[in-house]
Amino acid sequence: MIVGIPKEIKPQEGRVAQMPEQVKQLTDAGVKVLVETNAGILSGVTDEEYKAAGAEIMPDAASVYGGATLIVKVKEFLEAEYPLLREDHILFTNIHPAALPGQVDALLEKGLTAIAAEDCHEFGSPNCALAGEVGAFEGIRYCFAPHGGSGRHFYGHYGSQPIKAAVIGLGNVGRGALRVLLSLGIEVVGYDISDGIRYRTEQDWDHSNFSTAHIDDFNADMGDYDLIVNCVLWPKHRDDHLISRADLKRLKPTAVISDISCDPGGAVETCRATKWEDPTYREEGILHFCVDNIPGSVPVAASAGYSRALYIHIKSMIENGWKEACKKNAYLARGLVCAEGTLTHAETARVQGRDRVETEKFLNS
Ligand SMILES: NC(=O)c1ccc[n+]([C@@H]2O[C@H](COP(=O)([O-])OP(=O)(O)OC[C@H]3O[C@@H](n4cnc5c(N)ncnc54)[C@H](O)[C@@H]3O)[C@@H](O)[C@H]2O)c1
């Protein structure tokens, strides 16, 4: 199996799927690896470093897709990439299929195998923590007066009112957000639907500025905050919201929503995905930050974690073939989107009203 690593073409996306350290492990094991020229440049890696790791440098995306069968990437496929896809390709990248029906059509039409990397992490993607950290950091910045925020500081300087923040959802992303907010001394209330997760988070962050509450309390509290950081994994089929458009009128006029979850029409009704080049917009006067590839802003760090997290699955797919690899690892199997023109991904089938074959049944057929 030849591994292909294309350069990401999504705007402001500097991550690369495999760093030289992991490429070297592959090539040492006799695997051929094709890397598109400059694929790692924004992650601080040159073509020469990939060459030293044993990879072949290809001049363009077409030669990577044309020469490889296992394509390892970071982001979903953009339309410009669809013509490069082939039936015998195995695609391993963050696909977000439930949110991107056009992409699912393209993958099914090709009859190829696609595995969503975002579903394959046993302990959550290392990039999720980074998204929480950077998303909280950006939210804090927008609290400053030149951006129309409350003009409050991190802590009660000379007795002044400090920034008060809410983090909704205390999973991988939420914990990243807490790390940044609490390290600056900001007063935070963390909300979650799970009392178990609240309990664990309180144990981990035993901090005088931090408390937790059940999400049912958030509706009454939302008007208290200068900054609301949304980190909930919102089920795609839900059509209610934690913050509706009408609720925006109940927030402080200077409040900032950093919607890291970034589910359009999800927990935050007025969320729409933005890009780094134009990261914010206002709805009902409230500033929303909703960048959908936050870790792409810190590619040097993000690629290091992502590359390690994907490597074990890449190695297993090479050693066992993708089907056996899925049978051996439930997390990899969870990410199977489609193969041979058959959809297996449960959430995508539910959200898009498509037929599917259960993954286990498909793998054992
Ligand atoms: N914008 C970006 O660049 C970016 C990057 C990474 C992840 N994300 C998104 O961030 C989101 C969170 O990811 P994660 O890995 O932290 O998920 P996770 O499953 O680890 O955490 C989600 C948390 O939300 C809680 N929760 C679920 N439903 C809730 C509800 N109704 N009310 C309150 N809490 C609720 C869960 O108990 C859990 O603690 C996902 O939607 C993911 O796609 C975005």
The ligand as an SDF file (V2000), in Angstrom:
LIG
                    3D

 44 48  0  0  0  0  0  0  0  0999 V2000
  -13.9540   24.7010   15.5550 N   0  0  0  0  0  0  0  0  0  0  0  0
  -13.0080   23.7840   15.5120 C   0  0  0  0  0  0  0  0  0  0  0  0
  -11.9640   23.9740   14.8880 O   0  0  0  0  0  0  0  0  0  0  0  0
  -13.1650   22.4990   16.2830 C   0  0  0  0  0  0  0  0  0  0  0  0
  -12.0370   21.6980   16.5240 C   0  0  0  0  0  0  0  0  0  0  0  0
  -12.2030   20.5380   17.2820 C   0  0  0  0  0  0  0  0  0  0  0  0
  -13.4760   20.1620   17.7410 C   0  0  0  0  0  0  0  0  0  0  0  0
  -14.5530   20.9490   17.4310 N   0  0  0  0  0  0  0  0  0  0  0  0
  -15.9210   20.5860   17.8950 C   0  0  0  0  0  0  0  0  0  0  0  0
  -16.0200   20.7560   19.3090 O   0  0  0  0  0  0  0  0  0  0  0  0
  -17.1090   19.9710   19.7850 C   0  0  0  0  0  0  0  0  0  0  0  0
  -16.7530   19.3050   21.1010 C   0  0  0  0  0  0  0  0  0  0  0  0
  -15.8170   18.2670   20.8680 O   0  0  0  0  0  0  0  0  0  0  0  0
  -15.2610   17.3960   22.0970 P   0  0  0  0  0  0  0  0  0  0  0  0
  -14.2260   16.4960   21.5380 O   0  0  0  0  0  0  0  0  0  0  0  0
  -14.9130   18.2750   23.2460 O   0  0  0  0  0  0  0  0  0  0  0  0
  -16.5540   16.5370   22.4800 O   0  0  0  0  0  0  0  0  0  0  0  0
  -16.7460   15.7190   23.8110 P   0  0  0  0  0  0  0  0  0  0  0  0
  -17.7260   14.6540   23.5110 O   0  0  0  0  0  0  0  0  0  0  0  0
  -15.4240   15.3450   24.4130 O   0  0  0  0  0  0  0  0  0  0  0  0
  -17.3980   16.7880   24.8220 O   0  0  0  0  0  0  0  0  0  0  0  0
  -18.6900   17.2780   24.6900 C   0  0  0  0  0  0  0  0  0  0  0  0
  -19.2150   17.6030   26.0760 C   0  0  0  0  0  0  0  0  0  0  0  0
  -20.5230   18.1810   25.9160 O   0  0  0  0  0  0  0  0  0  0  0  0
  -21.3770   17.6380   26.9010 C   0  0  0  0  0  0  0  0  0  0  0  0
  -22.7540   17.7590   26.4270 N   0  0  0  0  0  0  0  0  0  0  0  0
  -23.3820   17.0110   25.4860 C   0  0  0  0  0  0  0  0  0  0  0  0
  -24.6440   17.4510   25.3100 N   0  0  0  0  0  0  0  0  0  0  0  0
  -24.7890   18.5010   26.1440 C   0  0  0  0  0  0  0  0  0  0  0  0
  -25.8550   19.4000   26.4170 C   0  0  0  0  0  0  0  0  0  0  0  0
  -27.0420   19.2950   25.7910 N   0  0  0  0  0  0  0  0  0  0  0  0
  -25.6470   20.3680   27.3020 N   0  0  0  0  0  0  0  0  0  0  0  0
  -24.4650   20.4860   27.9510 C   0  0  0  0  0  0  0  0  0  0  0  0
  -23.4280   19.6670   27.7620 N   0  0  0  0  0  0  0  0  0  0  0  0
  -23.5880   18.7000   26.8590 C   0  0  0  0  0  0  0  0  0  0  0  0
  -20.9040   16.2070   27.0940 C   0  0  0  0  0  0  0  0  0  0  0  0
  -21.3180   15.6570   28.3280 O   0  0  0  0  0  0  0  0  0  0  0  0
  -19.3860   16.3750   26.9800 C   0  0  0  0  0  0  0  0  0  0  0  0
  -18.8090   16.6250   28.2300 O   0  0  0  0  0  0  0  0  0  0  0  0
  -17.4600   19.0100   18.6460 C   0  0  0  0  0  0  0  0  0  0  0  0
  -18.6380   19.4790   18.0280 O   0  0  0  0  0  0  0  0  0  0  0  0
  -16.2800   19.1200   17.7050 C   0  0  0  0  0  0  0  0  0  0  0  0
  -16.6200   18.8640   16.3520 O   0  0  0  0  0  0  0  0  0  0  0  0
  -14.4110   22.0930   16.7210 C   0  0  0  0  0  0  0  0  0  0  0  0
  1  2  1  0
  2  3  2  0
  2  4  1  0
  4  5  1  0
  4 44  2  0
  5  6  2  0
  6  7  1  0
  7  8  2  0
  8  9  1  0
  8 44  1  0
  9 10  1  0
  9 42  1  0
 10 11  1  0
 11 12  1  0
 11 40  1  0
 12 13  1  0
 13 14  1  0
 14 15  2  0
 14 16  1  0
 14 17  1  0
 17 18  1  0
 18 19  2  0
 18 20  1  0
 18 21  1  0
 21 22  1  0
 22 23  1  0
 23 24  1  0
 23 38  1  0
 24 25  1  0
 25 26  1  0
 25 36  1  0
 26 27  1  0
 26 35  1  0
 27 28  2  0
 28 29  1  0
 29 30  1  0
 29 35  2  0
 30 31  1  0
 30 32  2  0
 32 33  1  0
 33 34  2  0
 34 35  1  0
 36 37  1  0
 36 38  1  0
 38 39  1  0
 40 41  1  0
 40 42  1  0
 42 43  1  0
M  CHG  2   8   1  16  -1
M  END
$$$$
